[in-house]
């Protein structure tokens, strides 16, 4: 189940990734023809949509955060490329930082949560598609070409497919390169990806080999994360995986699936031959790792995938063999030496995780400490180091790092997230310290007071988590009057925050209100 949870998180970040080689050499005349940076609009989201309608351009909305490693990877691998910058001139370009004013309210409006999310709207403001992270520059530019050619929205394509209407090759390309894991019910509606992905995979014409393989692998991943998966379908999905691995082009096009979910495939699709499937996936990943022409961040992703697959094929709790650890250290040291300032944050994040999962804690800690020293967002690595210490059972150190991360964090939504992380550490490791727990919660609520449209999406999620933590903390010692008084004071503080709001989020009424169990007389 840990691996399934890891896969679910991973596919939200990196889906339909391809390892197609990107060459660093770009013709000099291309550089001269285009400005060196993206022309992000200087204005509100509403002004951006108005500009799109006025100028007859589609709108490119990038939803991200300064601390988000996949956002750093997107900027390093796509946004700096001359091909992308050149094509961006045909769009109204909008960057919406998750900590900017009203950002989380916009997140609810557009049904986005995870960073990064990229949405393309037509000139009238209708959503056309969502672009997944991890694509190479050729794939990215190709999807943007589809949007420029006034493609129909993905939601419309799904409706047509359900009604038995035929789709064009361009339609299927848009469906194949859609960010399904970030759909959040926009195109899927009331259906789940577990229901829709098999239909897409079966309906895509066989002559569209790449698009069909991407949709088939989407169906495989949807099956893997389905807690109620039909085990009778395992052989069918194994056949898909084998077929894709056997075709060099399709394997490269689906590289992201194998980097992020290869270990889960080994666990659930081996059909009794874990070593054979693992060896095939490892061979694909080694090809990426050993190729200096591949983007360095892709090579780091491949190294993480290689570690995960190796562990999945090993005996339980066996860990990596010493020679494998030595090889991994050599590879990670080599890629670390090539990271530039744009790649550093995302690269160090991948490196420490590779070391950690490989059972090399000293190297993992060193990489985290390097991130704290060198990153422009050190609080991200402070929180990761706190998590690292938590896994090692070092409660005092974990609390200290979570507190430092919160103190250093910037931006309202980020500070809420990091602050709740610290609150959870206090509840876990120091439940007797009521003053610190209630004081931290009070400070977090104070930061929300007076913010315009503060309680939406990510911030609302953190408030629900804060409520859960505090109710559990008080419930562990219901006889302690101080804990009950603390909750009463925080409820009153939340009421004062919510009272002036024009729209009242649900969390205003549910904050620190216990939910009665079935048959319970509590209210």
SULQUI-V562777 format. One record per pair of residues at least 12 apart in sequence whose C-alpha atoms are under 7 Angstrom apart, sorted by the first residue. I is the first residue (numbers start at 1). J is the second residue. D is the distance in whole Angstrom. If there is no record, write none. Layout:
i->(I | I)
j->(J | J)
d->(D | D)
//
This chain:
i->(3 | 4 | 4 | 7 | 7 | 8 | 10 | 11 | 12 | 12 | 13 | 13 | 14 | 14 | 14 | 14 | 15 | 15 | 15 | 15 | 15 | 15 | 16 | 16 | 16 | 16 | 16 | 16 | 17 | 17 | 17 | 17 | 17 | 17 | 18 | 18 | 18 | 18 | 18 | 18 | 18 | 19 | 19 | 19 | 20 | 20 | 20 | 21 | 21 | 22 | 22 | 22 | 23 | 31 | 34 | 37 | 38 | 38 | 39 | 40 | 40 | 40 | 41 | 41 | 41 | 48 | 49 | 52 | 52 | 53 | 53 | 56 | 57 | 57 | 57 | 57 | 58 | 58 | 58 | 58 | 58 | 58 | 59 | 59 | 59 | 59 | 59 | 59 | 59 | 60 | 60 | 60 | 60 | 60 | 60 | 60 | 61 | 61 | 61 | 61 | 61 | 61 | 62 | 62 | 62 | 62 | 62 | 62 | 63 | 63 | 63 | 63 | 63 | 63 | 63 | 63 | 64 | 64 | 64 | 64 | 64 | 64 | 65 | 65 | 65 | 67 | 67 | 68 | 69 | 69 | 69 | 70 | 70 | 71 | 71 | 72 | 72 | 72 | 73 | 73 | 74 | 76 | 76 | 78 | 84 | 98 | 99 | 99 | 99 | 99 | 102 | 102 | 104 | 104 | 104 | 105 | 105 | 105 | 107 | 108 | 108 | 111 | 113 | 118 | 118 | 119 | 127 | 128 | 128 | 128 | 129 | 129 | 129 | 130 | 130 | 131 | 131 | 131 | 132 | 132 | 143 | 154 | 154 | 155 | 172 | 172 | 173 | 176 | 176 | 176 | 193 | 194 | 194 | 194 | 197 | 197 | 197 | 198 | 200 | 201 | 201 | 201 | 210 | 213 | 213 | 214 | 216 | 220 | 234 | 238 | 258 | 259 | 259 | 259 | 260 | 262 | 262 | 262 | 263 | 263 | 263 | 266 | 266 | 266 | 267 | 274 | 275 | 278 | 278 | 282 | 285 | 285 | 288 | 289 | 289 | 296 | 297 | 300 | 300 | 300 | 301 | 303 | 304 | 307 | 307 | 319 | 319 | 320 | 332 | 345 | 345 | 348 | 348 | 351 | 352 | 352 | 352 | 368 | 368 | 379 | 379 | 379 | 380 | 382 | 382 | 382 | 382 | 383 | 383 | 383 | 385 | 386 | 386 | 386 | 386 | 395 | 399 | 399 | 399 | 402 | 402 | 403 | 405 | 406 | 406 | 413 | 413 | 416 | 416 | 416 | 417 | 419 | 420 | 420 | 423 | 423 | 424 | 427 | 431 | 434 | 438 | 442 | 449 | 455 | 460 | 464 | 464 | 467 | 467 | 471 | 471 | 487 | 491 | 491 | 494)
j->(264 | 225 | 264 | 260 | 261 | 225 | 260 | 181 | 181 | 182 | 70 | 133 | 132 | 133 | 134 | 256 | 132 | 133 | 134 | 179 | 256 | 257 | 135 | 177 | 214 | 254 | 256 | 257 | 134 | 135 | 253 | 254 | 255 | 256 | 135 | 136 | 252 | 253 | 254 | 255 | 256 | 252 | 253 | 255 | 136 | 252 | 253 | 293 | 294 | 293 | 294 | 295 | 293 | 82 | 86 | 85 | 85 | 88 | 93 | 93 | 94 | 95 | 92 | 93 | 94 | 92 | 125 | 92 | 123 | 123 | 124 | 123 | 90 | 91 | 92 | 123 | 91 | 92 | 120 | 121 | 122 | 123 | 91 | 92 | 93 | 120 | 121 | 122 | 123 | 91 | 92 | 93 | 94 | 119 | 120 | 121 | 93 | 94 | 95 | 118 | 119 | 120 | 94 | 95 | 96 | 117 | 118 | 119 | 95 | 96 | 97 | 98 | 115 | 116 | 117 | 118 | 96 | 97 | 98 | 115 | 116 | 117 | 97 | 98 | 115 | 377 | 380 | 115 | 345 | 346 | 349 | 116 | 346 | 115 | 116 | 343 | 345 | 346 | 343 | 346 | 133 | 342 | 343 | 137 | 141 | 413 | 411 | 412 | 413 | 414 | 452 | 453 | 456 | 457 | 458 | 453 | 456 | 457 | 457 | 456 | 457 | 184 | 458 | 130 | 131 | 131 | 153 | 152 | 153 | 154 | 153 | 154 | 178 | 178 | 179 | 177 | 178 | 179 | 178 | 179 | 174 | 175 | 187 | 187 | 204 | 211 | 211 | 211 | 214 | 215 | 222 | 222 | 223 | 226 | 215 | 218 | 219 | 219 | 215 | 215 | 216 | 219 | 250 | 244 | 250 | 254 | 240 | 237 | 269 | 269 | 281 | 301 | 302 | 305 | 305 | 281 | 305 | 309 | 308 | 309 | 312 | 278 | 312 | 313 | 312 | 313 | 313 | 309 | 313 | 306 | 302 | 306 | 302 | 302 | 303 | 335 | 347 | 347 | 350 | 351 | 350 | 354 | 354 | 354 | 358 | 358 | 359 | 358 | 351 | 371 | 375 | 367 | 371 | 367 | 364 | 367 | 368 | 381 | 385 | 405 | 408 | 409 | 405 | 401 | 402 | 404 | 405 | 401 | 402 | 405 | 401 | 398 | 399 | 401 | 402 | 429 | 422 | 425 | 426 | 421 | 422 | 422 | 418 | 418 | 419 | 458 | 459 | 444 | 459 | 462 | 462 | 444 | 462 | 466 | 437 | 440 | 469 | 473 | 473 | 483 | 486 | 490 | 497 | 505 | 507 | 507 | 511 | 511 | 512 | 512 | 514 | 512 | 511 | 512 | 508)
d->(6 | 6 | 7 | 7 | 6 | 6 | 6 | 6 | 5 | 6 | 7 | 6 | 7 | 5 | 5 | 7 | 6 | 6 | 7 | 7 | 6 | 7 | 7 | 7 | 7 | 6 | 6 | 7 | 5 | 5 | 7 | 6 | 6 | 4 | 6 | 6 | 6 | 4 | 6 | 5 | 6 | 5 | 7 | 6 | 7 | 6 | 7 | 7 | 6 | 7 | 6 | 7 | 7 | 7 | 6 | 7 | 6 | 7 | 7 | 5 | 6 | 7 | 7 | 6 | 6 | 7 | 6 | 6 | 5 | 5 | 6 | 6 | 6 | 5 | 6 | 5 | 5 | 6 | 7 | 6 | 4 | 5 | 5 | 5 | 6 | 6 | 5 | 6 | 7 | 6 | 6 | 5 | 6 | 6 | 5 | 7 | 6 | 5 | 6 | 6 | 5 | 6 | 6 | 5 | 6 | 6 | 5 | 7 | 6 | 5 | 6 | 7 | 6 | 6 | 5 | 6 | 6 | 5 | 6 | 5 | 5 | 7 | 5 | 5 | 7 | 6 | 6 | 7 | 6 | 4 | 7 | 7 | 7 | 7 | 5 | 7 | 7 | 6 | 7 | 6 | 7 | 6 | 6 | 6 | 7 | 7 | 5 | 6 | 5 | 7 | 7 | 6 | 5 | 5 | 7 | 7 | 5 | 7 | 6 | 7 | 6 | 6 | 7 | 6 | 5 | 6 | 6 | 6 | 4 | 6 | 6 | 6 | 6 | 6 | 5 | 7 | 6 | 5 | 6 | 4 | 7 | 7 | 6 | 4 | 7 | 7 | 6 | 5 | 6 | 6 | 6 | 5 | 6 | 7 | 7 | 6 | 5 | 5 | 6 | 5 | 5 | 7 | 6 | 7 | 7 | 6 | 7 | 6 | 6 | 6 | 7 | 7 | 6 | 4 | 6 | 7 | 7 | 6 | 5 | 4 | 5 | 6 | 6 | 7 | 6 | 6 | 6 | 6 | 6 | 6 | 6 | 6 | 7 | 6 | 7 | 6 | 6 | 7 | 6 | 7 | 7 | 7 | 5 | 7 | 6 | 7 | 7 | 6 | 7 | 7 | 6 | 6 | 6 | 7 | 4 | 5 | 6 | 6 | 6 | 4 | 6 | 6 | 7 | 6 | 7 | 7 | 5 | 6 | 5 | 6 | 7 | 4 | 7 | 5 | 6 | 6 | 6 | 6 | 7 | 7 | 5 | 6 | 7 | 5 | 5 | 7 | 6 | 6 | 7 | 7 | 6 | 7 | 7 | 6 | 6 | 7 | 7 | 6 | 7 | 7 | 6 | 7 | 5 | 7 | 7 | 7 | 7 | 6 | 5 | 6 | 7 | 7 | 7 | 7 | 7)
//
